[in-house]
Amino acid sequence: MERLKLIEQFPAFKDLAKHSVDSIRKAHKATLDANEKSQEHFRRASQDQRDALKDDLGRDELGLGTVFVGAKVVGAGKGGPGDSLEA
């Protein structure tokens, strides 16, 4: 008798499982779409930073005595090698 009840409920279980898989599929697609947008925002922000750095390096204000070393700007000027600005 219990077997008949289980079989009677199987179509409802099948629908529940299908709806669950569909929901997971939609959530996964939304996650992938959001990730793609996030990557595009990061790519644009990185390009903006590169463009700004390129513009800064092209300015005459830096002068010939300034050299970029790693993350420091080292000035070859008044104070000697100990004078550097953290970038």
C-alpha positions as CSV (number, residue, x, y, z in Angstrom):
1,M,0.0,0.0,0.0
2,E,2.8,2.4,0.8
3,R,4.4,1.7,-2.5
4,L,1.3,2.9,-4.3
5,K,1.4,6.2,-2.3
6,L,5.0,6.7,-3.3
7,I,4.2,6.0,-7.0
8,E,1.3,8.4,-6.8
9,Q,3.6,11.2,-5.5
10,F,6.3,10.5,-8.0
11,P,4.9,12.9,-10.7
12,A,4.9,15.7,-8.1
13,F,8.5,14.8,-7.1
14,K,9.5,14.9,-10.8
15,D,8.0,18.4,-11.2
16,L,9.7,19.6,-8.0
17,A,13.1,18.2,-9.1
18,K,12.6,19.8,-12.6
19,H,11.7,23.2,-11.1
20,S,14.7,23.0,-8.7
21,V,17.1,22.3,-11.6
22,D,15.6,25.1,-13.6
23,S,16.1,27.5,-10.6
24,I,19.7,26.4,-10.2
25,R,20.3,26.9,-13.9
26,K,18.9,30.5,-13.8
27,A,20.9,31.3,-10.7
28,H,24.1,30.0,-12.4
29,K,23.4,32.0,-15.5
30,A,22.9,35.1,-13.5
31,T,26.1,34.5,-11.6
32,L,28.0,34.1,-14.9
33,D,26.5,37.3,-16.3
34,A,27.4,39.2,-13.2
35,N,30.9,37.9,-13.3
36,E,31.3,38.9,-16.9
37,K,30.2,42.4,-16.1
38,S,32.5,42.5,-13.1
39,Q,35.5,41.5,-15.3
40,E,34.6,44.1,-17.9
41,H,34.4,46.8,-15.2
42,F,37.8,45.7,-13.9
43,R,39.3,45.7,-17.4
44,R,38.0,49.2,-18.0
45,A,39.3,50.5,-14.7
46,S,42.7,48.9,-15.3
47,Q,42.9,50.5,-18.8
48,D,41.9,53.9,-17.2
49,Q,44.8,53.5,-14.7
50,R,47.2,52.6,-17.5
51,D,46.1,55.6,-19.6
52,A,46.5,57.9,-16.6
53,L,50.0,56.6,-15.8
54,K,50.9,57.0,-19.5
55,D,49.7,60.6,-19.4
56,D,51.6,61.3,-16.2
57,L,54.8,59.8,-17.6
58,G,54.4,61.9,-20.8
59,R,54.2,65.2,-18.8
60,D,57.2,67.5,-18.8
61,E,56.8,68.2,-15.1
62,L,58.5,65.0,-14.2
63,G,61.7,66.3,-15.6
64,L,64.7,64.3,-16.8
65,G,66.1,63.6,-13.3
66,T,63.1,61.5,-12.2
67,V,63.2,57.8,-12.4
68,F,60.6,55.2,-11.6
69,V,62.0,52.3,-9.5
70,G,59.4,49.7,-8.6
71,A,56.8,51.5,-6.5
72,K,59.0,54.5,-5.6
73,V,59.6,57.7,-7.4
74,V,63.3,58.6,-7.0
75,G,64.3,62.1,-7.7
76,A,67.8,62.9,-8.8
77,G,67.9,66.3,-7.5
78,K,68.5,68.4,-4.4
79,G,68.3,65.8,-1.6
80,G,70.4,63.0,-3.0
81,P,69.5,59.3,-3.1
82,G,67.8,59.2,0.2
83,D,65.0,61.5,-1.0
84,S,62.3,59.4,-2.6
85,L,58.6,59.6,-2.6
86,E,56.4,56.5,-2.1
87,A,54.1,56.1,-5.1
